[in-house]
Amino acid sequence: MCATNYRDKADRDSKASATIMRVRALVAVVCCAMLHEAIAAHVCQVQAKSWDQCGGKSSCKGKHCADKAWPTHCCPSSNSCVRNNEWYWNCQPASQQHQQQSSDGGRSGSGQSVKPASTPAVAAIKPAPAVAAKKGPDGSYDYGQVLGLSMLFYEAQRSGKLPANNRIKWRGDSGLDQKAPDGRDITGGWYDAGDNVKFNLPMAWSAGVLAWSMVDFAEGYKKAGEYNNALSNLKWATDYFIKCIGDGKTIVAQVCCNQTTSYLHRYIAC
């Protein structure tokens, strides 16, 4: 009887030990899987370039698709993953980073605040007095003057390195760092409005109408002394379009100029 009880107890102890061993093995497997997942989540799987997307809710899948820097993407040295908005973070060189004015509070992918770049003092510019409309003896407007002022409007919207004969004295160079996804230069063109975005569709429409009017009313442009100014403005737009088309494989359709703009992307390419 004693021997039987001893064997039963030994069997129970053996089964309990085997169960404990299986539980320990299962825990070890689970821990290893969790550790592997954690390591994989922080290993650089994609080496991004300057201005490439590195975070946000757009163009991504899975649990990393959130309003934060993607742990699988690494920016180049001297770059940080900077928040534009909840949908789009991108790698930006340190020299281009300035104070964030959006809701991100200046966060970057490194978890550090993006310090504002020093801004040189700019002397206040006093606006010129309004241009009085010219009228003929019969009270009709001088449409040559109107055409000339229209040409100045186009020139005021110019982006890029302005020419030496720039007639808008309060305008300076802008958007000199703008590049396509493949790195080619896409400076130039016209801004769409005060948000400093270049929308190529309305820009192309404006350039097309300007060119068409120069074909149909060439003599009127020449009599007003504005034909060469119109050609210069048209060339400013078409030179930019040539840059955007490149070799035709990737055509840039929209360009934003800084990370504080509310639009989804710094550029849109198709």
C-alpha positions in Angstrom: 0.0 0.0 0.0 2.8 2.4 0.9 4.7 1.5 -2.2 1.5 2.2 -4.4 1.0 5.6 -2.7 4.6 6.5 -3.3 4.4 5.6 -7.0 1.2 7.7 -7.4 2.8 10.7 -5.7 5.9 10.3 -7.9 3.7 10.2 -11.0 1.9 13.3 -10.0 5.1 15.1 -9.3 6.5 14.0 -12.6 3.4 15.3 -14.5 3.5 18.6 -12.6 7.1 19.0 -13.5 6.4 18.3 -17.1 3.5 20.8 -17.1 5.8 23.5 -15.5 8.4 22.8 -18.1 5.9 23.2 -20.9 4.6 26.5 -19.4 8.1 27.7 -19.1 8.9 26.8 -22.7 5.7 28.5 -23.9 6.6 31.7 -21.9 10.1 31.6 -23.4 8.7 31.4 -26.9 6.2 34.2 -26.3 8.9 36.4 -24.8 11.3 35.7 -27.7 8.5 36.6 -30.2 7.8 39.8 -28.4 11.5 40.7 -28.2 11.9 40.0 -31.9 8.9 42.1 -32.8 10.2 45.0 -30.6 13.6 44.8 -32.1 12.2 44.6 -35.7 10.0 47.7 -35.0 13.1 49.8 -34.2 15.4 48.5 -36.9 15.9 50.8 -39.8 14.2 49.0 -42.7 13.9 52.0 -45.0 16.7 54.5 -45.4 14.8 57.7 -46.4 16.3 60.7 -48.2 15.9 64.3 -47.4 12.3 65.4 -47.8 11.0 61.8 -48.0 8.0 60.9 -45.9 9.0 59.3 -42.6 5.8 59.3 -40.6 2.1 60.2 -40.4 -1.2 58.5 -41.3 -0.9 58.6 -45.1 0.9 56.2 -47.4 1.2 53.5 -44.8 -0.4 50.3 -43.4 -0.5 48.6 -40.1 -0.1 49.7 -36.5 2.7 52.1 -37.3 0.3 54.1 -39.5 -0.2 56.9 -36.9 0.5 60.5 -36.2 4.2 59.9 -35.3 7.5 59.1 -36.9 7.6 55.6 -38.4 10.1 53.5 -36.4 11.1 51.5 -39.5 12.2 54.6 -41.4 15.5 56.4 -40.8 16.4 59.9 -42.0 19.9 60.8 -43.2 22.4 62.2 -40.8 21.8 65.8 -39.9 18.1 65.3 -40.8 15.2 64.9 -38.4 11.7 63.5 -39.0 9.6 66.6 -38.7 5.8 66.7 -38.3 3.9 68.7 -41.0 0.5 67.6 -39.8 -1.1 64.3 -38.6 -1.0 62.8 -42.1 2.5 63.7 -43.1 6.0 63.8 -41.5 9.1 64.1 -43.6 12.9 64.1 -43.3 14.2 67.7 -43.2 17.8 68.9 -43.0 18.7 70.8 -39.9 19.4 73.9 -41.8 15.8 74.0 -43.1 14.0 73.4 -39.8 12.3 76.3 -38.2 9.7 76.9 -35.5 6.5 74.8 -35.9 3.3 76.8 -36.0 1.0 73.9 -36.4 -0.6 71.8 -33.7 2.5 69.5 -33.3 4.1 71.9 -30.8 7.5 71.6 -32.5 7.8 67.8 -32.2 10.2 65.8 -34.4 10.7 62.2 -35.0 13.6 62.1 -32.6 11.4 63.2 -29.7 13.1 66.6 -29.5 11.7 70.0 -30.3 12.6 71.6 -33.5 14.3 74.9 -32.6 13.3 77.9 -34.6 15.9 79.1 -37.0 17.3 82.6 -36.4 15.5 85.2 -38.6 17.4 88.3 -39.6 15.6 91.6 -39.0 13.8 92.8 -42.0 13.3 96.5 -42.6 9.7 97.6 -42.9 8.7 98.3 -46.5 6.3 101.2 -47.0 3.7 100.3 -49.8 3.8 102.6 -52.8 0.7 104.8 -53.3 -2.1 103.3 -55.4 -1.7 103.8 -59.1 -4.3 106.2 -60.4 -6.3 105.0 -63.4 -5.6 106.8 -66.6 -8.5 108.0 -68.7 -8.9 109.3 -72.1 -10.6 112.6 -73.1 -13.9 110.7 -73.5 -13.6 109.2 -70.1 -12.6 105.7 -71.3 -9.9 103.8 -69.4 -6.4 103.3 -70.7 -6.4 99.6 -71.2 -2.7 99.7 -72.1 -2.1 100.8 -68.4 -4.4 98.0 -67.2 -2.4 95.4 -69.3 0.9 96.7 -67.9 -0.4 96.4 -64.3 -1.6 92.8 -65.1 2.0 91.9 -66.1 3.2 93.2 -62.8 0.7 90.9 -61.0 2.3 87.9 -62.7 5.8 89.1 -61.7 4.7 89.5 -58.1 3.8 85.8 -57.9 7.2 84.6 -59.1 8.9 81.9 -57.1 12.6 81.0 -57.2 15.7 83.0 -58.0 14.4 86.4 -59.2 16.2 88.0 -62.2 18.3 91.1 -62.0 15.5 93.1 -63.8 12.9 92.2 -61.2 10.4 95.1 -61.1 8.7 94.1 -57.9 11.1 95.7 -55.4 9.5 94.3 -52.3 9.8 90.7 -53.6 12.9 88.6 -53.0 14.1 85.1 -53.8 12.0 82.2 -52.4 11.6 78.5 -52.6 15.2 77.9 -53.6 15.4 74.5 -51.9 12.4 73.0 -53.7 13.3 69.6 -55.3 11.3 66.7 -56.8 11.1 63.3 -55.2 14.1 62.2 -57.4 16.1 65.2 -56.3 15.9 67.4 -59.4 15.4 71.1 -59.2 11.8 72.4 -59.4 12.3 76.0 -58.5 10.4 78.7 -60.3 6.9 79.1 -61.4 4.1 81.2 -59.9 2.6 81.0 -56.4 -1.1 80.4 -56.3 -2.0 82.6 -53.3 -0.8 83.8 -50.0 -0.2 80.2 -48.8 2.9 80.0 -51.0 1.8 76.8 -52.8 2.4 76.2 -56.5 -0.6 74.4 -58.1 0.4 73.4 -61.6 -3.1 72.9 -63.0 -4.3 76.5 -62.4 -0.8 77.8 -63.3 -0.9 75.9 -66.6 -4.4 77.4 -67.3 -3.1 80.9 -66.6 -0.1 80.4 -68.7 -2.2 79.0 -71.5 -4.7 81.9 -71.5 -1.8 84.3 -71.5 -0.1 82.6 -74.5 -3.4 82.5 -76.3 -4.1 86.1 -75.8 -0.6 86.9 -77.1 -1.4 85.0 -80.3 -4.8 86.6 -80.8 -3.9 90.2 -79.7 -0.2 90.4 -80.5 -0.6 93.9 -82.0 -2.4 95.2 -78.9 0.4 93.9 -76.6 3.0 95.6 -78.9 1.2 98.9 -79.0 1.0 98.9 -75.2 4.7 98.1 -74.9 4.0 94.9 -73.0 4.7 92.1 -75.5 8.2 91.4 -74.2 7.0 91.5 -70.6 4.3 89.0 -71.5 6.9 86.7 -73.1 9.1 87.0 -70.0 6.2 86.0 -67.8 5.2 83.1 -70.0 8.7 81.8 -70.1 8.9 82.0 -66.3 6.0 79.5 -66.1 7.0 77.2 -69.0 10.6 76.9 -67.7 9.2 75.7 -64.4 6.9 73.2 -66.2 9.8 71.7 -68.1 11.6 71.1 -64.7 8.4 69.4 -63.3 8.0 67.1 -66.3 11.7 66.0 -66.3 12.1 62.8 -68.2 8.3 62.1 -68.0 8.6 59.2 -65.5 7.7 61.3 -62.5 5.7 64.5 -63.1 5.4 67.0 -60.2 1.9 68.5 -60.0 2.0 70.6 -56.9 4.7 72.1 -54.6 4.4 73.5 -51.1 7.3 75.6 -49.7 7.5 74.8 -46.0 6.4 72.3 -43.4 3.9 74.6 -41.7 1.5 74.6 -44.6 -1.8 72.9 -44.0 -1.7 70.8 -47.2 -1.2 67.1 -47.1 2.2 66.9 -48.9 5.2 69.0 -49.6 4.9 67.8 -53.2 2.5 65.7 -55.1 3.9 63.6 -57.9 2.3 61.2 -60.4 
